[in-house]
Each structure stands twice: as structure tokens, then as C-alpha cells.
Amino acid sequence: MGGLLELNGVTKRFGGIVAVKELSIKVNEGELVGLIGPNGAGKTTVFNLITGLYPVDEGRIIFNGEEITPLKSYEIIRKGVARTFQNLRLFPRATALENVMTACQNHLRYSFLEACLHMGRWRRYESAIKDESMYYLEKMGLKERAFQRAGTLPYGHQRRLEIARALALKPKLLLLDEPAAGMNPEEVAELSELIVDIHREFKLTTMVIEHHMDLVVGVCPHVICMNFGEKIAEGTPNEVMNHPEVLRAYLGEEV
């Protein structure tokens, strides 16, 4: 399988701070990759660059054989990149079902007037959208919560809902930014199994940023470690976790 995502010499500066420095990575189609590093290493900035939230200062980003460096976020989504965020970005007053339906509609084409008047193509699509949204909720174990407001769901379920909404975009690449943040050990273990199941069932290339090392080591055969905006190690979980630079980054110079 060839490279689905490539970052070639990517750099991002914020004033005098270099958040990402000449980063080059390659993610092959079908891989499950963990991106780790201490706080402030630049991991989320990398996701923001891939998804067009930040402009790239130097270097190129190639996705599915096409350069996406200059594209806007909505254009990159349409190319097949979906993500979740560290901080939940759900519509809290909408139901779980409605949250997922907003993503399913990304693939449909009807006019604003048809949507407002509930006529024409909107009628034909609405039932299909609901069925598809319920499918993703069921995959995330949220079918029984479909008509509950997103903001009232338990925190772990809100995290699952955000993943369901990302899957509804039917991406080629899924980026999960600290999906286990705020979860207890039991929830983290369940999420680990869920990520593996999603990757296997949807044959979906996936990148995971996570501070829970047991999650990354347990589910990601390919791990990349960053520190101070640079890649310091890459390989299997065992190779990376025993790399001297990684040990220094996490445990200090004495190691």
C-alpha cells in the first residue's frame, strides 16, 4: 500500500516560536499510527496543519497523491480527511442523532430552499440520512442515546459521538486528537478496543494523538514521537518507547 498522507519539510511558526520544524512523515494507506510527545511538542499543531486550520509556512502536505497545502478546511474535508478535537466541538443543544446528521449531509446535494421548505430532493434524502446516522451511532454504542441532547450525555459518550460524526463524513483518513482525554481507565480500555474495531471494520487509515501510553502501545503498530516541534523517533511501539531521545523527552536528561 502506498503513502496516503505525506508531510515534507513542514514548518509552522507563531511569531518567534517554531511550533513545527521541518517535519517529514509518511502514513501509508490502511495504517493505524500513534503520534505522541510531551505537552507542547506540536502534535495538535500538526493536525491543524493537515486539516487546513493553520496555514503552512514552509513545506508541502500531500494527501491521496494531491497537494492539499493551500486548501481551505472545508475543501480538505471533501477530499476525505476527518478529525476530532481535544476540546469537544459538538452541538450541545442538538440531539446525538442531529449531530451525526449534520455530517451525513456533507455528501448530499440539495438547495437551501429545498431544505427550508422540506420539499424536492430534501424529502428523498432525509430518511436515508437518518438511517445512516443511526448506523454510526449504533457502531459507537449510542443508539439508545440517539434522541438525547448531546450536551447532557456523559463525557465518555460525548467523545464517542464526536467519533461517530467524524465517521459519517466517510473519510479516507481519520485524525483522533486525544480521544481518551478525561476518561477513566475502564473507558480508556473500551475506547482502545473501539479504535481497533473502527480501523478494522472501515479499513480506515487512522492517526491518534494520545497521552495514554497504554492506548497507543496497545493499538498502534506504527508510532511517531515529537518534541519541540521535531520528530525524534519513529517505529514500532517498543522501538519508540525505548529510544534514548524519547526517554529524555519524557523523563529528563538523567535517564
Secondary structure, DSSP 8 states (H G I E B T S, - for coil): --EEEEEEEEEEEETTEEEEEEEEEEEETT-EEEEE-STTSSHHHHHHHHTTSS--SEEEEEETTEE-TT--HHHHHHHTEEE--SS----TTSBHHHHHHHHHGGG----HHHHHHT-THHHHHHHHHHHHHHHHHHHTT-GGGTTSBGGGS-HHHHHHHHHHHHHTT--SEEEEESTTTT--HHHHHHHHHHHHHHHHHHT-EEEEE-S-HHHHHHH-SEEEEEETTEEEEEESHHHHHT-HHHHHHHH-TT-
